[in-house]
Amino acid sequence: MDRDERRAARGDGPSVAAAGPIPSAAPPSSSGIEALAAEAMAFDGNRSEESIDVKVQKALECPCLDDLKKSPCGSQFIYAFSCYLKSTKEEKGSDCVNPFIALQNCIKENKEAFIKEILEEEENDEEAEKSNIKVLPPAWSREPKSKR
């Protein structure tokens, strides 16, 4: 499971690659869930002539969702994620508040199932920050130094 998936599973992340915990009275933040949905919907081709139910079923077969589906909150995740994918509201997922609240509550009740991945992620982030590796732009992209 990658970082965005873990963040989506526990209800937070960068801006929701998922924008902090899912508020209990609001729909999930969308950037992370959108990315996960896009990846899952692209799995197996996403043909436009298929019904939304077929598309959702194929999206749920994406290996990118395996860890979440197999977690103790798998059924809640499947229900919330399916609702999000089927949402036709202008603010995608705004009609899925209750399923995401149920997912969030399940994650809170099963912290031990998610805490190991969260701690590993934080440890990896700290190691990356301590790294002395610097990424420099290629020479051709730098501004030429003016000669005096």
C-alpha positions in Angstrom: 0.0 0.0 0.0 1.5 3.3 -0.9 1.5 6.5 1.2 -1.6 8.0 -0.4 -3.6 4.8 0.1 -2.6 4.6 3.7 -3.6 8.2 4.2 -6.9 7.6 2.4 -7.5 4.6 4.6 -7.0 6.5 7.8 -8.8 9.6 6.5 -6.1 12.1 6.1 -3.2 13.1 3.9 -1.8 15.8 1.8 -4.4 18.3 0.8 -7.0 14.2 0.9 -4.4 12.7 -1.2 -6.2 12.4 0.6 -6.7 17.2 3.7 -6.7 16.0 7.2 -9.2 13.9 9.0 -12.5 13.5 7.2 -14.9 15.9 8.9 -17.8 14.1 10.4 -20.3 16.5 8.9 -18.7 16.9 5.5 -17.9 14.7 2.5 -14.3 13.4 2.2 -11.8 15.8 0.8 -11.2 14.9 -2.7 -7.6 15.1 -4.1 -6.4 11.7 -2.6 -9.6 9.9 -3.0 -9.9 11.3 -6.6 -6.4 10.0 -7.4 -7.2 6.6 -5.9 -10.5 6.5 -7.8 -8.8 7.6 -11.0 -6.2 4.8 -10.7 -8.9 2.2 -9.9 -11.2 3.3 -12.6 -8.4 3.2 -15.2 -7.7 -0.4 -14.2 -8.9 -2.7 -16.9 -9.6 0.0 -19.5 -12.6 2.0 -18.2 -14.8 1.6 -21.3 -17.4 4.4 -21.5 -20.2 2.1 -22.7 -20.2 0.0 -19.5 -22.7 0.7 -16.8 -21.4 2.5 -13.7 -22.0 -0.7 -11.6 -19.7 -2.7 -14.0 -17.1 0.1 -13.9 -17.2 0.2 -10.1 -16.8 -3.6 -9.9 -13.8 -3.5 -12.2 -12.3 -0.6 -10.2 -12.6 -2.6 -7.0 -10.6 -5.4 -8.7 -7.6 -3.0 -9.0 -4.6 -4.3 -7.0 -4.1 -0.8 -5.8 -7.0 -1.4 -3.4 -6.1 -4.8 -2.1 -4.7 -3.8 1.2 -7.7 -1.6 2.0 -10.2 -4.2 1.0 -8.4 -6.9 3.1 -8.2 -4.6 6.2 -10.6 -5.0 9.1 -12.5 -2.1 7.6 -12.7 -3.7 4.1 -16.5 -3.8 3.8 -16.8 -0.2 5.0 -14.1 0.9 2.5 -15.8 -0.9 -0.4 -19.1 0.7 0.5 -17.7 4.2 0.8 -15.4 3.9 -2.2 -18.2 2.5 -4.4 -20.5 5.3 -3.2 -17.8 7.9 -4.1 -17.3 6.3 -7.6 -21.1 6.3 -8.3 -21.6 9.8 -7.0 -23.1 12.2 -9.5 -23.2 15.3 -7.2 -21.5 18.5 -8.3 -19.2 18.1 -5.3 -18.2 14.4 -5.9 -18.8 12.3 -2.9 -21.0 14.8 -1.0 -23.7 12.2 -1.0 -21.4 9.7 0.6 -20.9 11.3 4.0 -22.4 8.4 6.1 -20.4 5.7 4.4 -17.2 7.7 5.0 -18.1 8.3 8.6 -18.6 4.6 9.1 -15.2 3.9 7.5 -13.6 6.6 9.7 -15.2 5.1 12.8 -14.0 1.6 11.8 -10.5 2.8 11.3 -10.6 4.5 14.8 -11.8 1.3 16.3 -9.1 -0.8 14.6 -6.1 1.6 15.0 -3.8 -1.4 15.6 -4.4 -2.7 12.1 -3.3 0.6 10.6 -0.7 2.0 13.1 2.2 -0.1 11.9 1.9 1.3 8.4 1.5 4.8 9.7 4.6 4.5 11.8 6.6 3.0 8.9 5.5 5.8 6.7 6.5 8.5 9.2 9.9 6.7 9.7 10.4 6.6 5.9 9.5 10.3 5.7 12.0 11.2 8.4 14.8 9.2 6.7 14.1 11.0 3.4 14.3 14.3 5.2 17.6 13.4 6.8 19.1 12.3 3.5 21.8 14.4 2.0 20.6 13.7 -1.5 19.8 16.9 -3.4 17.9 17.0 -6.6 19.3 19.6 -9.0 17.7 20.8 -12.2 19.5 19.8 -15.4 22.1 22.2 -16.6 20.2 23.1 -19.8 17.3 24.3 -17.7 19.3 26.8 -15.6 19.4 30.5 -16.4 22.8 31.4 -17.9 24.9 33.5 -15.7 25.3 37.0 -17.0 28.8 38.2 -17.8 29.9 41.6 -16.5 
